[in-house]
Structures are given as structure tokens and as C-alpha cells.
Amino acid sequence: MTALFNFQSLLLVLLLTICTSTYFHATFPSLMDRNRDNYLVGPFWKCARIGERLSPYVSLACVVMAVSV
């Protein structure tokens, strides 16, 4: 079953995308900031912003997801 049809898997993929994008933005900030209007990099840049600004909530969601899995 794909992650689109299973809600828990969809949340897991979303959390992993946010965490990975935030880490990648912290490692290579100029690469993501320079290409944030690109249709391919733009959603990952937005996920990185969510991860940076809502980091306590994202980390709490990761812990909850780890316990539930």
C-alpha cells in the first residue's frame, strides 16, 4: 500500500521530508535559498521553513510517531 492511502504512512513521509529538508537547509543554505522559486526545490524549501520555525512541534511529532510505529 502506498503512503497516499495510509494516513499514518503519509504523516511519516511528511515528517521525514520536513526533517530532511531542514537538515539539508542547515548544511547548504545558499543552495536552497538561491533556488527557492524553482518548482522542484520550492516545496523542500517550504518544508525546511516549517522545520526551522516549528521545530519543537516537529520534534514532538517525531517522538509520537516513533512510539506509535
PyMOL Python script that loads the backbone (N, CA, C, O; Angstrom):
from pymol import cmd

cmd.read_pdbstr("""\
ATOM      1  N   MET A   1       0.841  -1.165   0.000  1.00  0.00           N
ATOM      2  CA  MET A   1       0.000   0.000   0.000  1.00  0.00           C
ATOM      3  C   MET A   1       0.897   1.243   0.000  1.00  0.00           C
ATOM      4  O   MET A   1       1.900   1.285   0.713  1.00  0.00           O
ATOM      5  N   THR A   2       0.547   2.224  -0.777  1.00  0.00           N
ATOM      6  CA  THR A   2       1.364   3.423  -0.858  1.00  0.00           C
ATOM      7  C   THR A   2       1.076   4.348   0.311  1.00  0.00           C
ATOM      8  O   THR A   2       0.106   4.162   1.046  1.00  0.00           O
ATOM      9  N   ALA A   3       1.923   5.334   0.470  1.00  0.00           N
ATOM     10  CA  ALA A   3       1.775   6.277   1.575  1.00  0.00           C
ATOM     11  C   ALA A   3       0.600   7.223   1.369  1.00  0.00           C
ATOM     12  O   ALA A   3       0.176   7.892   2.311  1.00  0.00           O
ATOM     13  N   LEU A   4       0.076   7.288   0.168  1.00  0.00           N
ATOM     14  CA  LEU A   4      -1.053   8.182  -0.078  1.00  0.00           C
ATOM     15  C   LEU A   4      -2.350   7.646   0.499  1.00  0.00           C
ATOM     16  O   LEU A   4      -3.238   8.424   0.847  1.00  0.00           O
ATOM     17  N   PHE A   5      -2.475   6.332   0.606  1.00  0.00           N
ATOM     18  CA  PHE A   5      -3.716   5.732   1.053  1.00  0.00           C
ATOM     19  C   PHE A   5      -3.707   5.361   2.522  1.00  0.00           C
ATOM     20  O   PHE A   5      -4.756   5.043   3.081  1.00  0.00           O
ATOM     21  N   ASN A   6      -2.564   5.392   3.151  1.00  0.00           N
ATOM     22  CA  ASN A   6      -2.454   5.082   4.570  1.00  0.00           C
ATOM     23  C   ASN A   6      -2.068   6.367   5.295  1.00  0.00           C
ATOM     24  O   ASN A   6      -0.999   6.926   5.047  1.00  0.00           O
ATOM     25  N   PHE A   7      -2.935   6.836   6.191  1.00  0.00           N
ATOM     26  CA  PHE A   7      -2.731   8.141   6.826  1.00  0.00           C
ATOM     27  C   PHE A   7      -1.477   8.167   7.683  1.00  0.00           C
ATOM     28  O   PHE A   7      -0.759   9.167   7.688  1.00  0.00           O
ATOM     29  N   GLN A   8      -1.198   7.099   8.403  1.00  0.00           N
ATOM     30  CA  GLN A   8      -0.009   7.065   9.252  1.00  0.00           C
ATOM     31  C   GLN A   8       1.263   7.112   8.404  1.00  0.00           C
ATOM     32  O   GLN A   8       2.229   7.775   8.781  1.00  0.00           O
ATOM     33  N   SER A   9       1.271   6.427   7.282  1.00  0.00           N
ATOM     34  CA  SER A   9       2.434   6.459   6.395  1.00  0.00           C
ATOM     35  C   SER A   9       2.594   7.826   5.751  1.00  0.00           C
ATOM     36  O   SER A   9       3.716   8.290   5.549  1.00  0.00           O
ATOM     37  N   LEU A  10       1.482   8.473   5.428  1.00  0.00           N
ATOM     38  CA  LEU A  10       1.544   9.820   4.871  1.00  0.00           C
ATOM     39  C   LEU A  10       2.147  10.795   5.866  1.00  0.00           C
ATOM     40  O   LEU A  10       2.972  11.630   5.492  1.00  0.00           O
ATOM     41  N   LEU A  11       1.748  10.701   7.126  1.00  0.00           N
ATOM     42  CA  LEU A  11       2.333  11.560   8.159  1.00  0.00           C
ATOM     43  C   LEU A  11       3.813  11.267   8.358  1.00  0.00           C
ATOM     44  O   LEU A  11       4.607  12.184   8.565  1.00  0.00           O
ATOM     45  N   LEU A  12       4.182  10.002   8.296  1.00  0.00           N
ATOM     46  CA  LEU A  12       5.587   9.635   8.441  1.00  0.00           C
ATOM     47  C   LEU A  12       6.426  10.208   7.303  1.00  0.00           C
ATOM     48  O   LEU A  12       7.511  10.739   7.542  1.00  0.00           O
ATOM     49  N   VAL A  13       5.945  10.107   6.090  1.00  0.00           N
ATOM     50  CA  VAL A  13       6.668  10.664   4.941  1.00  0.00           C
ATOM     51  C   VAL A  13       6.765  12.175   5.055  1.00  0.00           C
ATOM     52  O   VAL A  13       7.806  12.751   4.742  1.00  0.00           O
ATOM     53  N   LEU A  14       5.698  12.826   5.498  1.00  0.00           N
ATOM     54  CA  LEU A  14       5.721  14.272   5.668  1.00  0.00           C
ATOM     55  C   LEU A  14       6.721  14.697   6.733  1.00  0.00           C
ATOM     56  O   LEU A  14       7.460  15.661   6.534  1.00  0.00           O
ATOM     57  N   LEU A  15       6.754  13.991   7.864  1.00  0.00           N
ATOM     58  CA  LEU A  15       7.718  14.308   8.915  1.00  0.00           C
ATOM     59  C   LEU A  15       9.154  14.080   8.457  1.00  0.00           C
ATOM     60  O   LEU A  15      10.034  14.891   8.745  1.00  0.00           O
ATOM     61  N   LEU A  16       9.390  12.991   7.754  1.00  0.00           N
ATOM     62  CA  LEU A  16      10.741  12.729   7.261  1.00  0.00           C
ATOM     63  C   LEU A  16      11.169  13.760   6.222  1.00  0.00           C
ATOM     64  O   LEU A  16      12.341  14.134   6.173  1.00  0.00           O
ATOM     65  N   THR A  17      10.240  14.222   5.395  1.00  0.00           N
ATOM     66  CA  THR A  17      10.551  15.259   4.417  1.00  0.00           C
ATOM     67  C   THR A  17      10.891  16.569   5.108  1.00  0.00           C
ATOM     68  O   THR A  17      11.834  17.252   4.709  1.00  0.00           O
ATOM     69  N   ILE A  18      10.140  16.926   6.131  1.00  0.00           N
ATOM     70  CA  ILE A  18      10.412  18.160   6.875  1.00  0.00           C
ATOM     71  C   ILE A  18      11.773  18.083   7.559  1.00  0.00           C
ATOM     72  O   ILE A  18      12.559  19.028   7.493  1.00  0.00           O
ATOM     73  N   CYS A  19      12.052  16.962   8.214  1.00  0.00           N
ATOM     74  CA  CYS A  19      13.333  16.825   8.931  1.00  0.00           C
ATOM     75  C   CYS A  19      14.518  16.800   7.971  1.00  0.00           C
ATOM     76  O   CYS A  19      15.547  17.418   8.243  1.00  0.00           O
ATOM     77  N   THR A  20      14.385  16.098   6.859  1.00  0.00           N
ATOM     78  CA  THR A  20      15.469  16.025   5.886  1.00  0.00           C
ATOM     79  C   THR A  20      15.705  17.371   5.224  1.00  0.00           C
ATOM     80  O   THR A  20      16.851  17.769   5.015  1.00  0.00           O
ATOM     81  N   SER A  21      14.639  18.071   4.894  1.00  0.00           N
ATOM     82  CA  SER A  21      14.783  19.390   4.264  1.00  0.00           C
ATOM     83  C   SER A  21      15.419  20.392   5.217  1.00  0.00           C
ATOM     84  O   SER A  21      16.234  21.217   4.804  1.00  0.00           O
ATOM     85  N   THR A  22      15.049  20.319   6.489  1.00  0.00           N
ATOM     86  CA  THR A  22      15.637  21.221   7.480  1.00  0.00           C
ATOM     87  C   THR A  22      17.130  20.946   7.644  1.00  0.00           C
ATOM     88  O   THR A  22      17.928  21.880   7.724  1.00  0.00           O
ATOM     89  N   TYR A  23      17.503  19.686   7.693  1.00  0.00           N
ATOM     90  CA  TYR A  23      18.921  19.336   7.803  1.00  0.00           C
ATOM     91  C   TYR A  23      19.692  19.786   6.561  1.00  0.00           C
ATOM     92  O   TYR A  23      20.790  20.332   6.670  1.00  0.00           O
ATOM     93  N   PHE A  24      19.116  19.556   5.392  1.00  0.00           N
ATOM     94  CA  PHE A  24      19.782  19.942   4.149  1.00  0.00           C
ATOM     95  C   PHE A  24      19.922  21.456   4.055  1.00  0.00           C
ATOM     96  O   PHE A  24      20.930  21.957   3.557  1.00  0.00           O
ATOM     97  N   HIS A  25      18.909  22.192   4.534  1.00  0.00           N
ATOM     98  CA  HIS A  25      18.985  23.658   4.507  1.00  0.00           C
ATOM     99  C   HIS A  25      20.026  24.170   5.491  1.00  0.00           C
ATOM    100  O   HIS A  25      20.693  25.168   5.220  1.00  0.00           O
ATOM    101  N   ALA A  26      20.173  23.499   6.631  1.00  0.00           N
ATOM    102  CA  ALA A  26      21.196  23.902   7.591  1.00  0.00           C
ATOM    103  C   ALA A  26      22.597  23.611   7.060  1.00  0.00           C
ATOM    104  O   ALA A  26      23.543  24.331   7.380  1.00  0.00           O
ATOM    105  N   THR A  27      22.735  22.561   6.254  1.00  0.00           N
ATOM    106  CA  THR A  27      24.041  22.193   5.710  1.00  0.00           C
ATOM    107  C   THR A  27      24.412  23.036   4.499  1.00  0.00           C
ATOM    108  O   THR A  27      25.549  23.495   4.390  1.00  0.00           O
ATOM    109  N   PHE A  28      23.466  23.243   3.591  1.00  0.00           N
ATOM    110  CA  PHE A  28      23.704  24.004   2.362  1.00  0.00           C
ATOM    111  C   PHE A  28      22.657  25.114   2.220  1.00  0.00           C
ATOM    112  O   PHE A  28      21.759  25.007   1.386  1.00  0.00           O
ATOM    113  N   PRO A  29      22.763  26.180   3.026  1.00  0.00           N
ATOM    114  CA  PRO A  29      21.697  27.195   2.991  1.00  0.00           C
ATOM    115  C   PRO A  29      21.645  27.980   1.685  1.00  0.00           C
ATOM    116  O   PRO A  29      20.558  28.320   1.217  1.00  0.00           O
ATOM    117  N   SER A  30      22.777  28.269   1.099  1.00  0.00           N
ATOM    118  CA  SER A  30      22.762  29.094  -0.115  1.00  0.00           C
ATOM    119  C   SER A  30      22.165  28.350  -1.298  1.00  0.00           C
ATOM    120  O   SER A  30      21.541  28.963  -2.164  1.00  0.00           O
ATOM    121  N   LEU A  31      22.347  27.054  -1.343  1.00  0.00           N
ATOM    122  CA  LEU A  31      21.812  26.260  -2.450  1.00  0.00           C
ATOM    123  C   LEU A  31      20.283  26.270  -2.454  1.00  0.00           C
ATOM    124  O   LEU A  31      19.656  26.417  -3.503  1.00  0.00           O
ATOM    125  N   MET A  32      19.697  26.111  -1.275  1.00  0.00           N
ATOM    126  CA  MET A  32      18.239  26.100  -1.209  1.00  0.00           C
ATOM    127  C   MET A  32      17.651  27.500  -1.325  1.00  0.00           C
ATOM    128  O   MET A  32      16.609  27.676  -1.956  1.00  0.00           O
ATOM    129  N   ASP A  33      18.297  28.497  -0.732  1.00  0.00           N
ATOM    130  CA  ASP A  33      17.774  29.860  -0.812  1.00  0.00           C
ATOM    131  C   ASP A  33      17.859  30.417  -2.226  1.00  0.00           C
ATOM    132  O   ASP A  33      16.995  31.188  -2.643  1.00  0.00           O
ATOM    133  N   ARG A  34      18.873  30.039  -2.949  1.00  0.00           N
ATOM    134  CA  ARG A  34      19.042  30.529  -4.311  1.00  0.00           C
ATOM    135  C   ARG A  34      17.992  29.938  -5.251  1.00  0.00           C
ATOM    136  O   ARG A  34      17.570  30.597  -6.202  1.00  0.00           O
ATOM    137  N   ASN A  35      17.573  28.714  -4.995  1.00  0.00           N
ATOM    138  CA  ASN A  35      16.639  28.012  -5.880  1.00  0.00           C
ATOM    139  C   ASN A  35      15.252  27.853  -5.274  1.00  0.00           C
ATOM    140  O   ASN A  35      14.532  26.924  -5.640  1.00  0.00           O
ATOM    141  N   ARG A  36      14.859  28.728  -4.361  1.00  0.00           N
ATOM    142  CA  ARG A  36      13.571  28.539  -3.687  1.00  0.00           C
ATOM    143  C   ARG A  36      12.370  28.801  -4.585  1.00  0.00           C
ATOM    144  O   ARG A  36      11.271  28.344  -4.272  1.00  0.00           O
ATOM    145  N   ASP A  37      12.541  29.517  -5.684  1.00  0.00           N
ATOM    146  CA  ASP A  37      11.443  29.750  -6.619  1.00  0.00           C
ATOM    147  C   ASP A  37      11.334  28.655  -7.667  1.00  0.00           C
ATOM    148  O   ASP A  37      10.408  28.659  -8.478  1.00  0.00           O
ATOM    149  N   ASN A  38      12.258  27.735  -7.655  1.00  0.00           N
ATOM    150  CA  ASN A  38      12.237  26.614  -8.591  1.00  0.00           C
ATOM    151  C   ASN A  38      11.094  25.672  -8.214  1.00  0.00           C
ATOM    152  O   ASN A  38      10.823  25.468  -7.031  1.00  0.00           O
ATOM    153  N   TYR A  39      10.431  25.105  -9.203  1.00  0.00           N
ATOM    154  CA  TYR A  39       9.291  24.224  -8.918  1.00  0.00           C
ATOM    155  C   TYR A  39       9.713  22.916  -8.273  1.00  0.00           C
ATOM    156  O   TYR A  39       8.883  22.251  -7.652  1.00  0.00           O
ATOM    157  N   LEU A  40      10.966  22.527  -8.398  1.00  0.00           N
ATOM    158  CA  LEU A  40      11.432  21.283  -7.796  1.00  0.00           C
ATOM    159  C   LEU A  40      11.947  21.502  -6.368  1.00  0.00           C
ATOM    160  O   LEU A  40      11.688  20.683  -5.487  1.00  0.00           O
ATOM    161  N   VAL A  41      12.664  22.585  -6.137  1.00  0.00           N
ATOM    162  CA  VAL A  41      13.271  22.848  -4.830  1.00  0.00           C
ATOM    163  C   VAL A  41      12.318  23.621  -3.917  1.00  0.00           C
ATOM    164  O   VAL A  41      12.469  23.569  -2.697  1.00  0.00           O
ATOM    165  N   GLY A  42      11.351  24.328  -4.475  1.00  0.00           N
ATOM    166  CA  GLY A  42      10.446  25.167  -3.702  1.00  0.00           C
ATOM    167  C   GLY A  42       9.707  24.458  -2.584  1.00  0.00           C
ATOM    168  O   GLY A  42       9.697  24.956  -1.458  1.00  0.00           O
ATOM    169  N   PRO A  43       9.091  23.320  -2.845  1.00  0.00           N
ATOM    170  CA  PRO A  43       8.397  22.617  -1.736  1.00  0.00           C
ATOM    171  C   PRO A  43       9.349  22.164  -0.624  1.00  0.00           C
ATOM    172  O   PRO A  43       8.973  22.162   0.548  1.00  0.00           O
ATOM    173  N   PHE A  44      10.570  21.784  -0.981  1.00  0.00           N
ATOM    174  CA  PHE A  44      11.534  21.390   0.048  1.00  0.00           C
ATOM    175  C   PHE A  44      11.998  22.593   0.854  1.00  0.00           C
ATOM    176  O   PHE A  44      12.269  22.472   2.049  1.00  0.00           O
ATOM    177  N   TRP A  45      12.093  23.766   0.205  1.00  0.00           N
ATOM    178  CA  TRP A  45      12.438  24.989   0.921  1.00  0.00           C
ATOM    179  C   TRP A  45      11.340  25.342   1.921  1.00  0.00           C
ATOM    180  O   TRP A  45      11.620  25.770   3.041  1.00  0.00           O
ATOM    181  N   LYS A  46      10.084  25.156   1.503  1.00  0.00           N
ATOM    182  CA  LYS A  46       8.964  25.425   2.404  1.00  0.00           C
ATOM    183  C   LYS A  46       8.941  24.435   3.563  1.00  0.00           C
ATOM    184  O   LYS A  46       8.631  24.815   4.692  1.00  0.00           O
ATOM    185  N   CYS A  47       9.261  23.187   3.304  1.00  0.00           N
ATOM    186  CA  CYS A  47       9.353  22.197   4.383  1.00  0.00           C
ATOM    187  C   CYS A  47      10.474  22.545   5.352  1.00  0.00           C
ATOM    188  O   CYS A  47      10.344  22.333   6.558  1.00  0.00           O
ATOM    189  N   ALA A  48      11.577  23.081   4.826  1.00  0.00           N
ATOM    190  CA  ALA A  48      12.685  23.499   5.690  1.00  0.00           C
ATOM    191  C   ALA A  48      12.267  24.663   6.572  1.00  0.00           C
ATOM    192  O   ALA A  48      12.660  24.721   7.737  1.00  0.00           O
ATOM    193  N   ARG A  49      11.483  25.589   6.046  1.00  0.00           N
ATOM    194  CA  ARG A  49      10.977  26.706   6.843  1.00  0.00           C
ATOM    195  C   ARG A  49      10.067  26.203   7.959  1.00  0.00           C
ATOM    196  O   ARG A  49      10.143  26.682   9.091  1.00  0.00           O
ATOM    197  N   ILE A  50       9.219  25.249   7.645  1.00  0.00           N
ATOM    198  CA  ILE A  50       8.338  24.676   8.664  1.00  0.00           C
ATOM    199  C   ILE A  50       9.175  24.011   9.753  1.00  0.00           C
ATOM    200  O   ILE A  50       8.892  24.168  10.941  1.00  0.00           O
ATOM    201  N   GLY A  51      10.200  23.275   9.350  1.00  0.00           N
ATOM    202  CA  GLY A  51      11.060  22.602  10.320  1.00  0.00           C
ATOM    203  C   GLY A  51      11.850  23.560  11.186  1.00  0.00           C
ATOM    204  O   GLY A  51      12.102  23.273  12.356  1.00  0.00           O
ATOM    205  N   GLU A  52      12.250  24.706  10.623  1.00  0.00           N
ATOM    206  CA  GLU A  52      13.012  25.685  11.403  1.00  0.00           C
ATOM    207  C   GLU A  52      12.118  26.453  12.365  1.00  0.00           C
ATOM    208  O   GLU A  52      12.505  26.701  13.507  1.00  0.00           O
ATOM    209  N   ARG A  53      10.951  26.825  11.922  1.00  0.00           N
ATOM    210  CA  ARG A  53      10.094  27.677  12.751  1.00  0.00           C
ATOM    211  C   ARG A  53       9.270  26.886  13.760  1.00  0.00           C
ATOM    212  O   ARG A  53       8.963  27.396  14.838  1.00  0.00           O
ATOM    213  N   LEU A  54       8.917  25.676  13.436  1.00  0.00           N
ATOM    214  CA  LEU A  54       8.094  24.863  14.330  1.00  0.00           C
ATOM    215  C   LEU A  54       8.863  23.660  14.863  1.00  0.00           C
ATOM    216  O   LEU A  54       8.287  22.587  15.038  1.00  0.00           O
ATOM    217  N   SER A  55      10.146  23.826  15.120  1.00  0.00           N
ATOM    218  CA  SER A  55      10.986  22.697  15.496  1.00  0.00           C
ATOM    219  C   SER A  55      10.531  21.966  16.764  1.00  0.00           C
ATOM    220  O   SER A  55      10.625  20.739  16.795  1.00  0.00           O
ATOM    221  N   PRO A  56      10.043  22.642  17.812  1.00  0.00           N
ATOM    222  CA  PRO A  56       9.585  21.852  18.976  1.00  0.00           C
ATOM    223  C   PRO A  56       8.398  20.955  18.647  1.00  0.00           C
ATOM    224  O   PRO A  56       8.316  19.825  19.128  1.00  0.00           O
ATOM    225  N   TYR A  57       7.486  21.455  17.833  1.00  0.00           N
ATOM    226  CA  TYR A  57       6.308  20.667  17.470  1.00  0.00           C
ATOM    227  C   TYR A  57       6.666  19.530  16.519  1.00  0.00           C
ATOM    228  O   TYR A  57       6.107  18.437  16.611  1.00  0.00           O
ATOM    229  N   VAL A  58       7.591  19.790  15.613  1.00  0.00           N
ATOM    230  CA  VAL A  58       8.028  18.739  14.685  1.00  0.00           C
ATOM    231  C   VAL A  58       8.764  17.647  15.453  1.00  0.00           C
ATOM    232  O   VAL A  58       8.564  16.463  15.182  1.00  0.00           O
ATOM    233  N   SER A  59       9.602  18.022  16.396  1.00  0.00           N
ATOM    234  CA  SER A  59      10.319  17.009  17.172  1.00  0.00           C
ATOM    235  C   SER A  59       9.359  16.216  18.056  1.00  0.00           C
ATOM    236  O   SER A  59       9.536  15.010  18.229  1.00  0.00           O
ATOM    237  N   LEU A  60       8.356  16.871  18.611  1.00  0.00           N
ATOM    238  CA  LEU A  60       7.348  16.155  19.392  1.00  0.00           C
ATOM    239  C   LEU A  60       6.563  15.204  18.505  1.00  0.00           C
ATOM    240  O   LEU A  60       6.252  14.087  18.918  1.00  0.00           O
ATOM    241  N   ALA A  61       6.242  15.630  17.297  1.00  0.00           N
ATOM    242  CA  ALA A  61       5.535  14.759  16.360  1.00  0.00           C
ATOM    243  C   ALA A  61       6.401  13.559  15.968  1.00  0.00           C
ATOM    244  O   ALA A  61       5.886  12.455  15.790  1.00  0.00           O
ATOM    245  N   CYS A  62       7.705  13.770  15.836  1.00  0.00           N
ATOM    246  CA  CYS A  62       8.618  12.658  15.526  1.00  0.00           C
ATOM    247  C   CYS A  62       8.657  11.646  16.664  1.00  0.00           C
ATOM    248  O   CYS A  62       8.673  10.439  16.421  1.00  0.00           O
ATOM    249  N   VAL A  63       8.672  12.128  17.899  1.00  0.00           N
ATOM    250  CA  VAL A  63       8.677  11.224  19.051  1.00  0.00           C
ATOM    251  C   VAL A  63       7.372  10.448  19.133  1.00  0.00           C
ATOM    252  O   VAL A  63       7.378   9.244  19.391  1.00  0.00           O
ATOM    253  N   VAL A  64       6.255  11.131  18.915  1.00  0.00           N
ATOM    254  CA  VAL A  64       4.951  10.454  18.934  1.00  0.00           C
ATOM    255  C   VAL A  64       4.881   9.407  17.826  1.00  0.00           C
ATOM    256  O   VAL A  64       4.365   8.309  18.036  1.00  0.00           O
ATOM    257  N   MET A  65       5.394   9.744  16.656  1.00  0.00           N
ATOM    258  CA  MET A  65       5.371   8.804  15.539  1.00  0.00           C
ATOM    259  C   MET A  65       6.273   7.602  15.826  1.00  0.00           C
ATOM    260  O   MET A  65       5.937   6.473  15.468  1.00  0.00           O
ATOM    261  N   ALA A  66       7.414   7.842  16.470  1.00  0.00           N
ATOM    262  CA  ALA A  66       8.312   6.751  16.813  1.00  0.00           C
ATOM    263  C   ALA A  66       7.675   5.796  17.822  1.00  0.00           C
ATOM    264  O   ALA A  66       7.849   4.581  17.725  1.00  0.00           O
ATOM    265  N   VAL A  67       6.947   6.339  18.777  1.00  0.00           N
ATOM    266  CA  VAL A  67       6.273   5.496  19.766  1.00  0.00           C
ATOM    267  C   VAL A  67       5.144   4.704  19.118  1.00  0.00           C
ATOM    268  O   VAL A  67       4.939   3.534  19.441  1.00  0.00           O
ATOM    269  N   SER A  68       4.414   5.335  18.208  1.00  0.00           N
ATOM    270  CA  SER A  68       3.273   4.653  17.598  1.00  0.00           C
ATOM    271  C   SER A  68       3.703   3.580  16.597  1.00  0.00           C
ATOM    272  O   SER A  68       3.002   2.586  16.409  1.00  0.00           O
ATOM    273  N   VAL A  69       4.857   3.784  15.955  1.00  0.00           N
ATOM    274  CA  VAL A  69       5.341   2.775  14.999  1.00  0.00           C
ATOM    275  C   VAL A  69       5.999   1.660  15.769  1.00  0.00           C
ATOM    276  O   VAL A  69       6.481   0.699  15.171  1.00  0.00           O
TER     277      VAL A  69
END
""", "prot")
cmd.dss("prot")
cmd.show_as("cartoon", "prot")
cmd.util.cbc("prot")
cmd.orient("prot")
